[in-house]
Amino acid sequence: MKRTLYDALQARADFTDAQLKRCYERLIEYLDSPAAAEQPDRDAQQFAVREAWSVLGNPVTRAAYDERLRGAPPSREALALAGVGAGDETAGRMRWLLLGLVVLLAFGLWQGVRSFLHQSDRWAQGVSSEIEAKRREAASRIQVQERVGGAPQAESADARRQREYEAAMKAADTNEQAREAAADEDEPMSARDTALAEREAREQEAKRAEAQRAYEARRRLERDKAELERLQEENNTVMRLR
């Protein structure tokens, strides 16, 4: 048979309130005495007695408990007197539902923040890798141009190339003027002089082309260096943001 609150007080359901009180006081007095100190379940018995008295010691809650023992649901009057509203159960369910929604929202927010941080880190890594690749490509291109392209390495070499370019242009102009003067004077030129003049013209043209290539190579080198510095600055900016 299921143990009831009356069994915890060692009483019966037909006891009066005064009889129940005497049972409660007798049990508490015994459990608090030294005679019950050696009982291993004394604390559990004290808790059960006090719990039973908290319900049966109040006539209203006792009436509701008696109706439940008889198998009938508590009457509305008993519930109202006991302070139990009809909407308490619904309110409890709503509280649990709201708590669940809060937990779900917090979990979703945490997942969103985690995903955003992960995507930001991947984006920063991708940008940094791209900038590093461009920087290496520019540095490699500059090294190749410095080794093979014949680009000037010092300011004095640049000035020398520029002077050679200007000298080639001046010589070409001089030769052109000489040929025009010879044509005006109608002086015939020998085959040897003609070949010499053509060779000088070719040499001057080659010098002019070489000077032009050196000038263009120097310009490309300056652009690559500027691009390398820009990429390095972007890489430093990304690293600071991370």
Secondary structure, DSSP 8 states (H G I E B T S, - for coil): ----HHHHTT--TT--HHHHHHHHHHHHHHHHSGGGTT-TTHHHHHHHHHHHHHHHTSHHHHHHHHHHHTT----HHHHHHTT--TTHHHHHHHHHHHHHHHHHHHHHHHHHHHHHHHHHHHHHHHHHHHHHHHHHHHHHHHHHHHHTS----SHHHHHHHHHHHHHHHHHHHHHHHHHHHHHHHT----HHHHHHHHHHHHHHHHHHHHHHHHHHHHHHHHHHHHHHHHHHHHHHHHHHH-
